[in-house]
């Protein structure tokens, strides 16, 4: 039995021991209510018998009174749908923007990063599972109002807010309200997401979000079904919406050995990206480290990452990067016209930047990205 089939069989046994996936996820609340919010949710509709249908992400959970959706952070309270995590922040850090990673968006900037509990998929390789796979009552958190976040960021003189670590889609209401205030204050906002969101809420967010990093976790429905426990098609749809809405977008592909590292799949994915998004969208191949349920797998061989990068570049993508390989030249940016070094990166630090006013410093080729703040902090 190969590794993929062995993993799938183990997963099926796990689900068999816990009844069904739906039964294990759609549970009544059982925790510390004082630590949770009761903010009205957006994007839902009432059904008969005080049930509701959530319209935020493609699961569109039908949630009975007293129960939660799959994400575990939205609950039906007497026929009203509420967010349990509005402003309930479980993690805050100041990071370099290269950590998200964004390589073509305000390079060298610090970002004010925040997260809550929960996620709307269940990746077997989750790198932040201690946040993403927790119910909100299981994590310590601090209550913030949107204006408090913006005020804190202004005091720190940090130009960017990042919604990251867990899945931002599930605290959409807080992102929306905070990002409106941030835009008025001249602060940029970015989302680090799995892209598993319905079109309407995504389009609404695009009014206030400056950049989106989407994890495209594989290019097969089989992988999304069995390893991500999500669906591929809605993620591809989200990427198209971001293109249509003119939101700066970068893609990360976490390469998991033996599971999603086939060159032919990368070739197919690259062709789809070029056809639907263009040849200048940055694509990051990120190195897997054993976490969560896939601790039995080894880290991704650097040679595998290099080969996949070559496949994507040979297919026509101009900006293809390697992540989690500090010091590798694959983290650098090069001009697609003259091949001169644009940005030299080591880890999350920039040591050389030869882009001036969005142009290559050697041949004046326009380099796509956001290189200067669009607005001044107020």
NULUMZA-364996 format. One line per field, with one value per residue (C-alpha): residue in three letters; x, z, y; residue number from 1. Coordinates in pm, 1 decimal. Example, Ala and Ser with C-alpha at 12.3 -4.5 7.8 and 13.67 -1.06 7.14 Angstrom:
<sites>
res	ALA|SER;
xx	1230.0|1367.0;
zz	780.0|714.0;
yy	-450.0|-106.0;
n	1|2;
</sites>
This chain:
<sites>
res	UNK|UNK|UNK|UNK|UNK|UNK|UNK|UNK|UNK|UNK|UNK|UNK|UNK|UNK|UNK|UNK|UNK|UNK|UNK|UNK|UNK|UNK|UNK|UNK|UNK|UNK|UNK|UNK|UNK|UNK|UNK|UNK|UNK|UNK|UNK|UNK|UNK|UNK|UNK|UNK|UNK|UNK|UNK|UNK|UNK|UNK|UNK|UNK|UNK|UNK|UNK|UNK|UNK|UNK|UNK|UNK|UNK|UNK|UNK|UNK|UNK|UNK|UNK|UNK|UNK|UNK|UNK|UNK|UNK|UNK|UNK|UNK|UNK|UNK|UNK|UNK|UNK|UNK|UNK|UNK|UNK|UNK|UNK|UNK|UNK|UNK|UNK|UNK|UNK|UNK|UNK|UNK|UNK|UNK|UNK|UNK|UNK|UNK|UNK|UNK|UNK|UNK|UNK|UNK|UNK|UNK|UNK|UNK|UNK|UNK|UNK|UNK|UNK|UNK|UNK|UNK|UNK|UNK|UNK|UNK|UNK|UNK|UNK|UNK|UNK|UNK|UNK|UNK|UNK|UNK|UNK|UNK|UNK|UNK|UNK|UNK|UNK|UNK|UNK|UNK|UNK|UNK|UNK|UNK|UNK|UNK|UNK|UNK|UNK|UNK|UNK|UNK|UNK|UNK|UNK|UNK|UNK|UNK|UNK|UNK|UNK|UNK|UNK|UNK|UNK|UNK|UNK|UNK|UNK|UNK|UNK|UNK|UNK|UNK|UNK|UNK|UNK|UNK|UNK|UNK|UNK|UNK|UNK|UNK|UNK|UNK|UNK|UNK|UNK|UNK|UNK|UNK|UNK|UNK|UNK|UNK|UNK|UNK|UNK|UNK|UNK|UNK|UNK|UNK|UNK|UNK|UNK|UNK|UNK|UNK|UNK|UNK|UNK|UNK|UNK|UNK|UNK|UNK|UNK|UNK|UNK|UNK|UNK|UNK|UNK|UNK|UNK|UNK|UNK|UNK|UNK|UNK|UNK|UNK|UNK|UNK|UNK|UNK|UNK|UNK|UNK|UNK|UNK|UNK|UNK|UNK|UNK|UNK|UNK|UNK|UNK|UNK|UNK|UNK|UNK|UNK|UNK|UNK|UNK|UNK|UNK|UNK|UNK|UNK|UNK|UNK|UNK|UNK|UNK|UNK|UNK|UNK|UNK|UNK|UNK|UNK|UNK|UNK|UNK|UNK|UNK|UNK|UNK|UNK|UNK|UNK|UNK|UNK|UNK|UNK|UNK|UNK|UNK|UNK|UNK|UNK|UNK|UNK|UNK|UNK|UNK|UNK|UNK|UNK|UNK|UNK|UNK|UNK|UNK|UNK|UNK|UNK|UNK|UNK|UNK|UNK|UNK|UNK|UNK|UNK|UNK|UNK|UNK|UNK|UNK|UNK|UNK|UNK|UNK|UNK|UNK|UNK|UNK|UNK|UNK|UNK|UNK|UNK|UNK|UNK|UNK|UNK|UNK|UNK|UNK|UNK|UNK|UNK|UNK|UNK|UNK|UNK|UNK|UNK|UNK|UNK|UNK|UNK|UNK|UNK|UNK|UNK|UNK|UNK|UNK|UNK|UNK|UNK|UNK|UNK|UNK|UNK|UNK|UNK|UNK|UNK|UNK|UNK;
xx	0.0|149.3|166.5|-136.3|-360.9|-235.0|-322.3|-666.7|-736.5|-628.0|-852.9|-1148.9|-1086.5|-1072.5|-1403.0|-1553.9|-1461.2|-1621.4|-1941.1|-1955.0|-1764.8|-2082.7|-2175.0|-1828.6|-1831.6|-2188.5|-2185.5|-2378.4|-2182.8|-2011.8|-1763.0|-1705.3|-1968.7|-1815.7|-1507.9|-1711.1|-1881.7|-2245.6|-2199.4|-2464.7|-2315.2|-2338.0|-2418.6|-2689.2|-3059.4|-3335.4|-3498.8|-3804.8|-3797.0|-3541.4|-3268.4|-3031.3|-2819.7|-2474.1|-2378.6|-2023.3|-1823.5|-1893.3|-2002.2|-2320.4|-2390.5|-2750.8|-2734.1|-3009.6|-3093.8|-2821.3|-2563.7|-2257.2|-2131.3|-1825.1|-1593.9|-1707.4|-1714.0|-2062.0|-2371.3|-2747.5|-2893.9|-3275.5|-3283.6|-3025.7|-2676.7|-2396.0|-2016.8|-1850.8|-1512.8|-1588.0|-1292.2|-1182.6|-815.1|-612.4|-278.2|-110.3|240.2|437.7|596.0|786.8|551.4|781.0|664.4|305.8|458.9|414.1|713.2|557.7|369.4|551.7|871.3|1051.3|737.3|628.4|275.8|49.0|-71.6|-373.8|-570.4|-868.0|-955.3|-1097.7|-1095.1|-1342.3|-1128.7|-919.1|-578.9|-391.6|-64.8|-187.7|109.9|-98.5|-325.2|-299.5|-509.7|-699.4|-818.8|-940.2|-1286.6|-1296.7|-1360.5|-1048.6|-805.7|-721.8|-824.5|-844.7|-1141.1|-1073.2|-1296.4|-1205.8|-1115.5|-879.9|-693.3|-656.7|-547.9|-287.2|-148.3|-124.0|60.4|307.0|344.7|303.0|172.8|-10.4|-262.9|-258.3|-539.4|-344.5|-238.4|-586.5|-848.1|-962.7|-1280.8|-1446.8|-1413.3|-1529.9|-1739.7|-1445.4|-1219.9|-1478.9|-1536.5|-1167.0|-1055.6|-1304.0|-1153.6|-800.1|-853.1|-975.0|-663.5|-428.7|-339.3|-312.7|-479.6|-389.6|-551.4|-365.6|-628.4|-719.3|-949.3|-1247.4|-1509.2|-1823.5|-1813.2|-2044.0|-1856.2|-1524.6|-1634.4|-1756.3|-1419.5|-1236.3|-1361.4|-1127.8|-852.2|-526.0|-377.3|-470.9|-241.2|-421.1|-304.0|-365.1|-303.3|-307.2|-456.8|-673.5|-1012.1|-890.2|-625.3|-869.1|-1123.8|-891.0|-610.0|-754.1|-1113.2|-1235.0|-1295.3|-1069.5|-1321.2|-1427.7|-1062.2|-1003.6|-1319.8|-1185.6|-861.3|-1059.9|-1271.5|-956.7|-823.1|-1151.3|-1162.6|-800.8|-679.1|-307.7|-276.6|2.8|-29.5|139.8|162.8|284.1|465.8|394.0|621.0|441.8|102.3|102.7|451.4|388.9|540.3|249.1|1.5|218.3|231.4|-148.2|-184.4|59.3|-125.5|-452.3|-289.9|-150.6|-480.3|-701.2|-476.6|-186.2|181.0|299.0|119.1|379.5|373.6|553.9|648.2|680.8|870.9|663.2|772.5|605.5|312.0|-29.5|-142.0|143.0|435.7|534.3|632.0|977.3|1041.4|1017.4|1350.0|1494.6|1558.4|1185.2|1110.9|1374.3|1233.0|877.2|996.5|1161.0|841.6|636.5|889.2|930.9|550.9|565.8|525.2|762.6|785.7|822.3|970.2|1084.7|978.1|1112.4|1457.6|1659.4|1941.8|1823.2|1835.7|1478.2|1369.5|1512.1|1327.4|1475.7|1374.9|1200.1|1347.5|1715.8|1747.6|1918.9|1864.9|1572.6|1541.6|1775.8|1615.5|1760.1|1488.3|1243.2|1498.6|1574.6|1941.3|1913.1|1630.2|1686.5|1325.7|1265.8|914.3|798.0|1064.8|1369.7|1672.9|1867.8|1630.3|1321.9|1086.5|768.3|756.1|401.1|325.0|259.0|596.3|493.5|208.9|-107.6|-209.5|-58.1|-127.2|-349.4;
zz	0.0|-94.3|145.1|-2.0|14.7|362.7|476.3|317.4|483.0|820.8|771.2|686.5|1001.5|1204.1|1061.2|1117.9|1484.4|1519.3|1323.5|1025.3|948.9|969.3|1303.4|1443.9|1332.0|1378.1|1757.6|2011.9|2206.1|2516.6|2655.0|2823.0|2679.3|2853.7|2630.8|2308.7|2113.3|2009.6|1706.3|1436.6|1141.9|783.4|488.2|604.1|555.7|780.1|712.5|856.0|1213.5|1323.3|1110.8|913.4|601.8|615.7|289.9|378.3|239.4|-12.1|254.9|303.7|627.0|726.5|1101.2|1341.4|1651.8|1915.3|1674.1|1493.3|1137.2|1033.5|1120.2|1485.2|1522.9|1393.4|1582.8|1545.4|1853.2|1848.0|1470.2|1452.5|1319.6|1525.7|1516.9|1832.0|1744.4|1652.1|1801.1|2002.4|1904.3|2000.4|1848.7|1766.9|1628.6|1426.2|1130.7|814.3|518.3|349.5|608.8|477.7|211.5|-4.2|-229.4|-456.4|-195.7|0.9|44.4|373.6|551.7|897.2|933.2|1236.2|1224.3|1404.2|1424.9|1594.6|1653.1|1381.2|1010.3|745.3|610.4|787.0|618.7|736.1|704.7|885.0|996.0|1242.0|1374.1|1735.3|1623.8|1324.5|1478.2|1805.1|1909.1|2025.3|2389.5|2385.4|2330.4|2547.7|2367.1|2415.7|2307.5|2062.2|1882.7|1523.6|1630.1|1895.5|1635.6|1407.8|1696.3|1806.7|1455.2|1418.8|1750.3|1637.9|1302.7|1116.2|759.4|712.5|897.7|812.1|886.8|901.9|1080.5|1091.4|817.7|795.9|604.1|923.7|1100.3|798.2|999.4|1207.7|901.5|713.9|995.9|1081.3|720.1|654.0|941.4|840.1|488.2|621.3|843.1|551.1|671.6|420.2|482.8|352.5|388.2|408.1|312.7|176.6|-73.6|31.6|36.2|-161.3|-433.1|-274.2|57.7|-127.8|-361.8|-66.4|107.4|-208.7|-154.2|142.3|107.5|-68.1|-119.2|-90.1|-50.7|-152.5|-61.4|-370.9|-195.6|-500.3|-846.5|-807.4|-644.8|-505.1|-293.0|-177.5|-81.1|103.4|240.8|264.6|332.5|112.3|-258.9|-533.0|-764.7|-522.5|-462.5|-835.5|-855.1|-575.7|-765.2|-1071.1|-859.5|-711.4|-1062.4|-1175.2|-867.5|-923.1|-579.0|-570.9|-535.3|-471.5|-463.0|-227.7|-306.1|-12.3|-164.5|39.4|-58.3|-246.5|-220.1|-449.6|-601.8|-947.5|-1225.8|-1460.6|-1207.4|-1162.4|-1538.9|-1560.9|-1272.8|-1427.6|-1757.2|-1574.0|-1384.6|-1700.8|-1888.0|-1607.9|-1402.7|-1627.7|-1641.8|-1387.8|-1070.6|-813.0|-731.1|-419.8|-381.7|-7.3|170.5|387.2|741.2|921.4|1129.5|1260.0|1100.2|848.9|1084.9|925.6|601.7|550.0|475.6|106.8|-68.2|-194.5|-529.8|-564.6|-507.7|-762.2|-1021.4|-974.4|-996.3|-1327.9|-1451.9|-1371.2|-1524.0|-1836.4|-1875.8|-1880.9|-1528.8|-1473.3|-1094.5|-923.0|-574.3|-321.3|40.2|366.4|212.2|363.1|145.1|-172.0|-486.5|-553.1|-292.0|-498.9|-760.1|-1107.9|-1401.0|-1666.5|-1939.8|-1852.7|-1580.2|-1343.9|-970.2|-848.1|-479.6|-278.5|19.0|291.8|510.1|573.5|532.0|222.8|154.4|-185.8|-372.6|-727.4|-807.2|-845.9|-891.9|-993.5|-1263.2|-1301.8|-1208.9|-1504.0|-1802.8|-1681.6|-1733.8|-1530.3|-1245.3|-1130.3|-765.2|-503.3|-436.2|-260.4|-17.5|-201.2|78.4|365.9|724.0|899.7;
yy	0.0|337.5|630.8|807.0|500.7|418.4|769.6|753.3|416.3|552.5|853.1|631.0|426.5|748.2|866.2|524.6|545.9|887.0|815.1|1049.4|1368.4|1571.8|1424.1|1493.3|1854.4|1974.3|1965.0|2168.5|2428.7|2300.8|2551.6|2884.4|3117.4|3419.9|3384.6|3389.1|3662.4|3675.2|3898.3|3853.1|3668.0|3781.4|3557.0|3319.1|3261.9|3135.7|2798.4|2626.7|2507.1|2767.5|2606.3|2827.8|2787.2|2945.2|3117.5|3218.4|2927.7|2648.8|2398.9|2604.1|2416.6|2354.4|2422.1|2328.6|2533.5|2499.5|2360.2|2493.3|2473.5|2273.7|2561.4|2536.6|2916.1|3003.6|2890.9|2884.8|3052.6|3035.0|3066.4|3345.7|3277.8|3429.2|3447.9|3314.6|3470.6|3830.6|4017.7|3713.7|3717.7|3410.1|3513.2|3844.4|3896.8|4146.9|3967.1|4050.3|4046.8|3794.6|3540.1|3536.7|3502.3|3812.9|3881.2|4144.1|4346.3|4618.0|4412.2|4461.0|4583.8|4474.9|4342.1|4324.9|3962.6|3822.2|3499.7|3337.6|2973.9|2752.9|2669.8|2556.4|2270.0|2005.1|1968.2|1659.7|1855.5|2169.0|2377.7|2584.1|2310.5|2433.3|2732.3|2601.5|2275.9|2423.9|2535.8|2897.7|2800.8|2581.5|2869.9|3169.1|3486.0|3860.7|4070.0|4351.7|4596.1|4689.4|5044.4|4905.8|4702.7|5004.4|5227.0|4972.3|4938.0|5315.9|5343.9|5077.5|5258.0|4929.0|4978.9|4645.5|4431.0|4059.4|3815.6|3492.3|3169.0|3016.8|3063.5|3428.2|3342.3|3221.0|3557.9|3751.3|3997.6|4120.2|4143.9|4345.9|4595.2|4630.1|4666.4|4946.8|5145.7|5051.7|5181.0|5514.6|5528.3|5460.3|5109.8|4827.9|4491.0|4145.0|3803.6|3471.9|3216.9|2876.8|3050.3|2836.8|3111.5|3188.9|3453.2|3710.2|3747.8|3744.0|4022.2|4225.6|4189.8|4293.3|4650.2|4686.5|4424.8|4515.0|4169.3|3801.9|3503.3|3184.4|2835.6|2626.2|2296.8|2069.3|2052.9|1743.1|1698.3|1367.2|1539.6|1805.8|1540.5|1304.9|1523.2|1876.2|1766.8|2046.5|2102.7|2237.4|2406.0|2682.5|2774.8|2812.5|3023.4|3247.2|3304.1|3413.4|3651.2|3809.5|3860.8|4018.9|4243.4|4355.2|4247.0|4170.0|3791.6|3544.6|3165.2|2919.3|2548.8|2339.0|2041.6|1727.6|1435.1|1153.3|1326.0|1633.0|1646.6|1501.5|1717.3|1649.7|1791.7|2099.3|2140.6|2123.9|2368.3|2613.8|2608.5|2680.8|2969.3|3127.7|3090.5|3225.7|3454.9|3549.9|3459.3|3717.1|3602.5|3489.9|3119.1|2992.3|2625.0|2580.8|2305.7|2073.9|1993.3|1700.2|1824.5|1722.2|1393.4|1360.8|1335.3|1005.9|1181.5|1336.3|1704.2|1786.3|1721.7|2049.0|1879.4|1813.8|2182.7|2282.2|2043.2|2170.2|2530.2|2448.2|2282.5|2593.4|2832.3|2619.1|2629.4|3009.8|3150.1|3443.4|3459.4|3122.2|3098.7|2841.9|2881.8|2741.9|2691.2|2980.1|3108.9|2935.6|3146.4|3037.5|3293.0|3578.5|3782.9|3816.5|4034.1|3822.3|4043.6|4084.0|3815.4|4059.9|4025.1|4234.7|4134.2|3913.4|3741.7|3524.6|3380.9|3663.5|3941.8|4149.0|4220.8|4386.7|4558.9|4680.8|4771.2|5143.2|5281.1|4935.8|4901.0|4680.9|4888.5|4747.7|4748.0|4941.5|4646.4|4691.3|4439.4|4355.1|4410.7|4677.4|4835.7|5155.6|5225.7|5325.7|5558.5|5747.2|5640.5|5891.7;
n	1|2|3|4|5|6|7|8|9|10|11|12|13|14|15|16|17|18|19|20|21|22|23|24|25|26|27|28|29|30|31|32|33|34|35|36|37|38|39|40|41|42|43|44|45|46|47|48|49|50|51|52|53|54|55|56|57|58|59|60|61|62|63|64|65|66|67|68|69|70|71|72|73|74|75|76|77|78|79|80|81|82|83|84|85|86|87|88|89|90|91|92|93|94|95|96|97|98|99|100|101|102|103|104|105|106|107|108|109|110|111|112|113|114|115|116|117|118|119|120|121|122|123|124|125|126|127|128|129|130|131|132|133|134|135|136|137|138|139|140|141|142|143|144|145|146|147|148|149|150|151|152|153|154|155|156|157|158|159|160|161|162|163|164|165|166|167|168|169|170|171|172|173|174|175|176|177|178|179|180|181|182|183|184|185|186|187|188|189|190|191|192|193|194|195|196|197|198|199|200|201|202|203|204|205|206|207|208|209|210|211|212|213|214|215|216|217|218|219|220|221|222|223|224|225|226|227|228|229|230|231|232|233|234|235|236|237|238|239|240|241|242|243|244|245|246|247|248|249|250|251|252|253|254|255|256|257|258|259|260|261|262|263|264|265|266|267|268|269|270|271|272|273|274|275|276|277|278|279|280|281|282|283|284|285|286|287|288|289|290|291|292|293|294|295|296|297|298|299|300|301|302|303|304|305|306|307|308|309|310|311|312|313|314|315|316|317|318|319|320|321|322|323|324|325|326|327|328|329|330|331|332|333|334|335|336|337|338|339|340|341|342|343|344|345|346|347|348|349|350|351|352|353|354|355|356|357|358|359|360|361|362|363|364|365|366|367|368|369|370|371|372|373|374|375|376|377|378;
</sites>
